[in-house]
């Protein structure tokens, strides 16, 4: 059955919406780090703008948040240059551009942090999921605390974490006491019904869920609804097995949700090895329209508006 104008309008991104997690890869101008877990294909800023515009109700790009991807390590040159050149390279008119960086807290200067803040950087990211190695919780907690201390004077910065769901149980006290809010990438690592552990039958009983929800309810964490393929064993469609999880989020913490496409849909650390890390890794093929249709249906119009427009503008302004 063909979509009606009304049904298309309901799932398309509204005016002033935010896609809070996208990457750009341009290795010919900005080489990847030698010590990287994988080698992505090319994904340009112009392609990103076209992608976002195709999803919006106005067919023009809206607000975007560039997230430093792991293949670039701590070299944030690409996203910083995009921030600097935003007014000249944007084809979307008045859309805002923000960024989340990755850096070593002992190797970045105060002047650099101040410049980044003025340009539109709104936080730092720690990613433990790019490779298949395990998590050293003491090291993770130290990294979170030490980096947060370096940026504490920037009141609109956040700590963005891409970690596994069970990790929230181990770092709960660290996050509760952190002086700045946390953004939990990709459902906070929680799984849909197809990817739950063998002994778990409900999304609310999976490891880390209660800790994540408690932190969100207390105002410490924003949960990013994004990258459904990272929470599911399904490989096509709108990832219907995420419905119970996303509905729980919408019911329990409707004002702590933000949305992201996770474009250009990079692969999984579980499939990466030392032998293949330099071989260009193809991006996933994702039906973004089906994903958005599901999200809109699962959360309803009120939470949809909050997670697409109202909450992210508070997080990234």
C-alpha positions in Angstrom: 0.0 0.0 0.0 1.3 3.4 -1.0 2.1 5.9 1.8 -0.3 8.8 2.2 0.9 12.3 2.6 -0.1 12.2 6.3 1.8 9.0 7.0 5.0 10.3 5.4 4.7 13.6 7.3 4.4 11.7 10.6 7.7 9.8 10.3 9.8 12.4 8.5 12.1 14.5 10.7 10.3 17.7 11.7 11.6 21.3 11.3 14.3 22.1 13.8 15.0 18.4 14.5 18.4 17.1 15.5 20.3 14.1 14.3 22.6 13.8 17.3 25.1 11.2 16.0 26.6 11.1 12.6 30.1 10.5 11.2 32.1 11.8 8.3 35.1 9.9 6.7 37.4 11.6 4.3 40.7 9.7 4.4 42.2 11.4 1.3 42.3 14.7 3.1 42.2 13.5 6.7 44.1 10.2 7.1 43.0 7.6 9.6 45.0 6.9 12.7 47.6 4.1 12.2 46.4 2.4 15.4 42.8 1.9 14.5 40.4 -1.0 14.9 38.9 -0.7 11.4 39.0 1.2 8.1 35.7 2.6 7.0 34.8 3.6 3.4 34.4 7.2 2.4 31.4 9.2 3.7 31.6 12.9 2.9 29.9 15.9 4.5 28.0 16.6 1.3 26.6 13.0 1.4 25.6 13.5 5.0 23.7 16.7 4.2 21.9 14.9 1.3 21.1 12.0 3.6 19.6 14.2 6.3 17.7 16.3 3.8 16.1 13.2 2.4 14.7 12.3 5.8 13.2 15.7 6.8 9.8 17.0 6.1 11.3 20.1 4.5 13.7 18.1 2.4 16.5 20.3 3.7 19.2 19.4 6.3 18.3 20.4 9.9 20.6 20.3 12.9 23.5 17.8 13.1 26.0 16.5 15.7 29.3 15.2 14.3 30.7 12.5 16.5 34.4 11.8 16.3 34.7 8.2 15.1 37.4 5.8 16.4 39.4 5.4 13.1 40.5 9.0 13.6 41.7 8.4 17.1 42.3 11.7 18.9 42.8 13.7 15.7 39.7 15.8 15.6 40.9 17.9 12.6 38.1 16.9 10.2 35.1 17.7 12.5 36.8 20.9 13.8 37.4 22.1 10.2 33.8 21.3 9.4 32.7 23.4 12.4 35.0 26.3 11.2 33.6 26.2 7.7 30.0 25.5 8.5 28.5 28.7 7.2 30.3 28.3 3.8 29.9 24.6 3.3 26.3 24.1 4.6 23.6 23.6 2.0 20.9 23.5 4.6 20.5 27.2 5.4 20.1 27.8 9.1 20.8 24.3 10.5 23.2 24.2 13.5 26.3 22.0 13.5 27.7 20.7 16.7 30.4 18.1 17.5 31.6 15.6 20.1 35.4 15.1 20.3 37.8 12.4 21.4 41.0 13.5 23.2 43.6 12.6 25.8 42.9 14.9 28.7 46.7 15.3 29.3 47.5 16.3 25.7 44.9 19.0 25.0 45.5 22.7 26.0 43.1 25.0 27.7 43.2 27.3 24.7 42.2 24.4 22.4 39.3 23.4 24.6 38.1 27.0 24.7 38.3 27.3 20.9 36.4 24.0 20.5 33.7 25.2 22.8 33.3 28.5 20.8 33.1 26.5 17.6 30.3 24.3 18.8 31.9 21.3 20.5 29.6 20.0 23.2 31.4 17.2 24.8 33.8 14.3 24.6 33.3 10.6 23.8 34.7 7.4 25.3 34.2 4.3 23.1 34.9 0.8 24.4 33.0 -0.9 21.7 35.0 -0.3 18.6 37.0 -3.5 19.1 36.2 -6.9 20.6 38.4 -6.5 23.7 36.9 -6.5 27.2 36.4 -3.6 29.5 38.8 -2.6 32.3 36.3 -0.9 34.6 38.8 0.8 36.8 40.5 2.3 33.8 37.1 3.3 32.3 36.1 5.1 35.5 39.4 6.9 35.7 39.1 8.0 32.1 35.6 9.3 32.7 36.6 11.2 35.8 39.9 12.6 34.5 38.4 13.9 31.2 35.3 15.3 32.9 37.6 17.4 35.2 39.4 18.9 32.2 36.1 20.2 30.7 34.2 21.0 33.9 34.2 24.7 33.3 32.2 24.3 30.1 28.7 24.0 31.4 27.1 22.8 28.2 29.5 19.9 27.6 28.5 16.2 28.1 30.3 12.9 28.5 29.2 10.6 25.7 29.7 6.9 26.3 29.6 4.0 23.9 29.7 1.0 26.2 27.9 -2.3 26.7 24.7 -2.5 28.6 26.1 -4.4 31.6 28.8 -1.7 32.1 26.2 0.6 33.7 26.1 -1.6 36.8 29.9 -1.3 37.2 30.2 2.5 36.7 26.9 3.5 38.3 28.5 5.5 41.2 30.9 7.2 38.9 28.1 8.5 36.7 26.0 9.4 39.6 28.7 11.6 41.0 30.0 13.0 37.7 29.7 16.9 37.5 28.4 16.8 34.0 25.6 14.9 32.2 26.2 11.7 30.2 24.9 10.7 26.8 24.4 7.0 26.5 25.0 5.9 22.9 22.8 3.4 21.0 20.1 2.5 23.6 22.9 2.6 26.3 24.0 -0.7 24.9 20.7 -2.4 25.8 19.4 -5.1 23.5 16.1 -5.8 21.7 14.4 -9.2 22.2 16.4 -10.9 19.5 19.7 -10.2 21.1 18.9 -10.7 24.8 21.2 -13.1 26.8 20.0 -16.7 26.8 18.7 -16.6 30.4 16.8 -13.2 30.0 13.3 -13.0 28.6 12.4 -9.3 29.2 14.3 -6.2 28.0 13.8 -4.7 31.5 15.7 -7.6 33.1 18.8 -7.5 31.0 22.1 -6.6 32.8 22.6 -2.9 33.3 19.0 -1.8 32.5 17.9 -0.9 36.0 21.1 1.1 36.5 20.7 3.0 33.2 17.1 3.8 33.9 17.9 4.9 37.5 20.6 7.3 36.2 18.3 8.7 33.5 15.4 9.2 35.9 17.8 11.1 38.3 18.8 13.4 35.5 22.3 12.1 35.1 21.9 10.4 31.6 20.3 11.1 28.3 19.6 7.9 26.3 20.3 8.1 22.6 17.8 6.1 20.5 20.0 5.2 17.5 21.8 2.4 15.7 19.2 -0.2 16.2 21.4 -2.8 14.4 23.7 -2.5 17.4 20.9 -3.8 19.7 19.4 -6.4 17.4 20.2 -9.6 15.6 17.8 -8.6 12.8 19.4 -7.3 9.6 16.5 -5.8 7.7 13.4 -3.7 8.1 12.8 -1.4 11.1 14.2 -3.7 13.8 10.8 -4.6 15.2 12.4 -6.4 18.2 13.3 -3.0 19.6 9.7 -2.1 20.2 9.5 -3.3 23.9 12.7 -1.5 24.8 11.9 1.8 23.1 8.4 1.8 24.5 9.8 1.3 28.0 12.2 4.2 27.5 9.3 6.5 26.2 7.2 5.5 29.2 9.8 5.8 31.9 12.1 8.7 30.7 10.4 10.6 27.9 12.3 13.8 28.6 15.7 12.0 28.6 15.6 10.7 25.0 17.3 12.0 21.9 17.4 10.4 18.4 20.2 9.8 16.0 20.6 8.0 12.6 24.1 6.8 13.3 24.9 7.5 9.6 26.7 6.2 7.6 26.0 3.0 9.6 29.4 1.6 10.4 29.9 -2.1 11.3 30.5 -4.0 14.6 33.6 -4.4 16.7 32.7 -8.1 17.1 33.6 -8.7 13.4 37.0 -6.9 13.5 40.4 -8.5 13.7 44.0 -7.5 13.5 44.1 -9.2 10.1 41.2 -7.3 8.5 41.5 -3.9 10.2 43.1 -2.2 7.2 40.6 -3.6 4.6 37.9 -1.0 3.9 34.8 -2.0 5.7 31.5 -1.5 3.9 28.7 0.4 5.7 25.5 -1.4 6.6 22.5 -1.1 4.4 19.7 0.3 6.6 16.1 1.2 5.9 16.1 4.5 7.7 12.5 5.3 6.7 11.3 2.0 8.3 13.3 2.7 11.5 11.8 6.2 11.8 8.3 4.9 11.1 8.7 2.4 13.9 10.1 5.0 16.3 7.2 7.4 15.6 4.7 4.6 16.1 6.3 3.3 19.3 6.8 6.6 21.2 3.7 8.6 19.9 3.6 12.2 18.8 4.4 13.9 22.1 7.6 12.0 22.9 8.5 12.1 19.2 8.5 15.9 19.3 10.5 15.9 22.6 13.2 13.5 21.4 13.6 15.1 18.0 13.4 18.8 18.8 12.8 19.9 22.4 15.4 17.8 24.3 18.3 17.9 21.9 18.2 21.6 21.6 18.8 21.7 25.4 21.6 19.2 25.2 23.5 20.7 22.3 22.9 24.5 22.5 
